[in-house]
Amino acid sequence: MPQCSECSHYEEIDETKGDCFGHEVAADRDSEECPTQAFEPRENE
């Protein structure tokens, strides 16, 4: 299962949490639990 930290909209705050469209989310939160239902995987770098 992908996690929030793997989303292109996720902006890291620190090692354990980040921001997604103004919502603070845990880095290891399952993407299915996204508060905005906007999960998009990051493109391979």
N, C-alpha and C positions, 0 to 999 in steps of 0.2 A: 504494500500500500504506500503510495507517495505521501510525503509529509509536507507541511506548510513551508519549511525551509527550502524545498525543491521547486517552489512556485516562482514564476517570473514577476509576480506582484509583491513578493515578500521582500521587505527591507529590514535587514538585521539591526537590532538594537544592541544586543549582546549575544553571548553564546547560547542562551536558553530561550530568547524570545525575539520577536520582530513585529513590524507594523505591516498591516495589509489594509489599505484604504481607510486608515484611521482606527482600525481595530488591532489591539495588542493580542498577538497569538503566540502560543508556545511553538518553538522550532520543531518539536517532534509531534505536533498535533496531526492526526490523520487528515488528509485532504478532503475526505468526505464530510468532515465536521467544519469546513470552511464557513466562517460567519457570513461571507458575502457570496458564497457559491460561485467563485470566480477563478478556481484553480486552473492555471495554465502552466505546464512544465516549462522549465528554463530550456532554452536551446543549448545544444552542446557547444561548449566553448573551445 
